[in-house]
Every structure is written in C-alpha cells, then in structure tokens.
Amino acid sequence: MLNKVQLIGFTGADAEIRTVSGGKKVATLRVATNRYTKKDGDRKDYTTWHQVEIWNQGTVGWLEGRHLPKGSKVFVEGEIRHDRYTDQSGQERFFSKVVVATPQHELKSLDRQEASDED
C-alpha cells in the first residue's frame, strides 16, 4: 500500500511549534498550492490550502533553527490523513492534512536564500 503526497507551494504563515504530552514537539504549517485554467484566453487561478502537521523530530528541530516566514517556497513530502473534530456548536467537522512523520518524509525550503545558507 502507498499513501504519499508531494507538494510544492508557499507557506501561509510562520510555522507553529508546540510541545504535546510526553514532551514531544509537533509543528503545524499551512501551505498554498495553485493551479489555473484557461478558457477563451481568460486565466482563472485556484488556490488550495493544505494543513501540514510535522511529527518528525528532526524536521521539527530544523524548523526551530530556521525562520521559515510566510511566503516561503517549500517542498513537502508526507502522507494524507483524515481527521475530525467537534466545533463549538456541536457539529462534527472533517478535514484532511498532510503528515510528515517518518524519516522518509521531508520538508525542504526551496528559497534561493536558504540554499545559499546551507553551502
């Protein structure tokens, strides 16, 4: 079985890093991807927002050591998971997220500035 997703997009805000029970850290990031259609010479853009949850401790540590601000171009590889929660009115809501949890998953900055920092 294979559950794998790869995205190239732009961050919508700074990553949020929090500590959960047991002392493990998790980072949350929103990434926007775009596609467009063209009909009769008119271009229409569509943006899709993806919630990315990062459990890989090496990747969380990498994020803690770098500032990855809003608008940063990133590559994300992980798996799709579906989750649910109950909102304030008692309505059950469902959502999808990309989870970066194993050493095979990754988050990488594609900004030129970042690449030169690693040399």
C-alpha positions as CSV (number, residue, x, y, z in Angstrom):
1,M,0.0,0.0,0.0
2,L,1.1,3.5,-0.7
3,N,0.0,6.8,0.9
4,K,2.3,9.5,-0.4
5,V,1.8,13.2,-1.3
6,Q,4.3,15.7,-2.6
7,L,3.6,19.4,-2.7
8,I,5.5,22.5,-3.8
9,G,3.9,25.7,-2.5
10,F,4.1,28.7,-0.4
11,T,3.7,29.0,3.4
12,G,0.7,30.9,4.6
13,A,2.2,31.9,8.0
14,D,5.2,31.1,10.2
15,A,5.2,27.5,11.5
16,E,3.6,26.9,14.9
17,I,5.6,24.6,17.1
18,R,4.1,23.2,20.3
19,T,5.0,20.6,22.9
20,V,2.5,17.8,23.4
21,S,2.1,15.4,26.3
22,G,5.2,13.3,26.8
23,G,7.5,16.2,25.7
24,K,7.3,15.5,22.0
25,K,7.1,18.5,19.7
26,V,4.9,19.0,16.7
27,A,4.9,21.7,14.1
28,T,1.9,22.9,12.1
29,L,2.2,24.7,8.8
30,R,-0.2,25.9,6.2
31,V,0.9,25.6,2.5
32,A,-0.8,27.0,-0.5
33,T,-0.6,25.4,-3.9
34,N,-2.0,26.9,-7.1
35,R,-3.4,25.7,-10.4
36,Y,-5.1,27.5,-13.2
37,T,-7.3,27.0,-16.2
38,K,-7.5,29.0,-19.4
39,K,-10.7,29.4,-21.3
40,D,-11.2,31.7,-24.3
41,G,-7.9,33.4,-23.3
42,D,-9.0,34.2,-19.7
43,R,-6.9,32.7,-17.0
44,K,-8.6,31.6,-13.7
45,D,-6.4,30.8,-10.7
46,Y,-7.4,28.3,-8.0
47,T,-5.6,28.2,-4.6
48,T,-5.7,25.1,-2.4
49,W,-4.7,25.4,1.2
50,H,-3.1,22.3,2.9
51,Q,-2.6,21.8,6.6
52,V,0.8,20.2,7.2
53,E,1.5,18.5,10.6
54,I,5.1,17.7,11.3
55,W,5.9,14.9,13.8
56,N,9.4,14.0,12.5
57,Q,11.5,15.4,15.4
58,G,14.5,16.0,13.1
59,T,12.3,18.2,10.8
60,V,10.8,20.0,13.8
61,G,14.3,20.7,15.1
62,W,15.3,22.0,11.6
63,L,12.3,24.3,11.7
64,E,13.2,25.6,15.2
65,G,16.7,26.5,14.0
66,R,15.4,28.4,10.9
67,H,12.9,31.1,10.3
68,L,10.6,29.9,7.6
69,P,8.3,33.0,7.2
70,K,5.0,33.5,5.4
71,G,5.5,33.3,1.7
72,S,8.5,30.8,1.8
73,K,8.5,28.3,-1.1
74,V,8.7,24.8,0.3
75,F,8.7,21.1,-0.8
76,V,6.6,18.8,1.4
77,E,6.5,15.1,1.2
78,G,4.3,13.1,3.6
79,E,1.1,11.2,3.8
80,I,-2.5,12.2,3.7
81,R,-4.6,11.6,6.8
82,H,-8.2,12.5,7.6
83,D,-9.3,13.7,10.9
84,R,-12.4,15.1,12.6
85,Y,-13.3,17.5,15.4
86,T,-16.5,18.8,17.0
87,D,-16.9,22.6,16.6
88,Q,-18.4,25.0,19.2
89,S,-22.0,24.3,18.0
90,G,-21.5,20.6,18.5
91,Q,-21.3,19.9,14.7
92,E,-18.8,17.2,13.7
93,R,-16.3,18.5,11.1
94,F,-13.9,16.6,8.9
95,F,-10.6,17.7,7.4
96,S,-7.6,16.4,5.6
97,K,-4.0,17.0,6.4
98,V,-0.5,16.1,5.2
99,V,1.5,14.4,7.9
100,V,5.3,14.5,7.9
101,A,6.2,11.7,10.4
102,T,8.8,9.3,9.2
103,P,12.4,9.7,8.2
104,Q,11.3,9.2,4.6
105,H,9.1,12.2,4.7
106,E,10.5,15.7,4.4
107,L,10.0,19.4,4.5
108,K,12.6,21.4,2.5
109,S,12.9,25.1,1.8
110,L,13.1,26.0,-1.9
111,D,14.0,29.6,-1.4
112,R,17.3,30.6,-3.0
113,Q,18.4,32.4,0.1
114,E,18.0,29.1,2.1
115,A,20.0,27.1,-0.4
116,S,23.0,29.5,-0.1
117,D,22.8,29.3,3.7
118,E,23.4,25.5,3.6
119,D,26.6,25.7,1.4
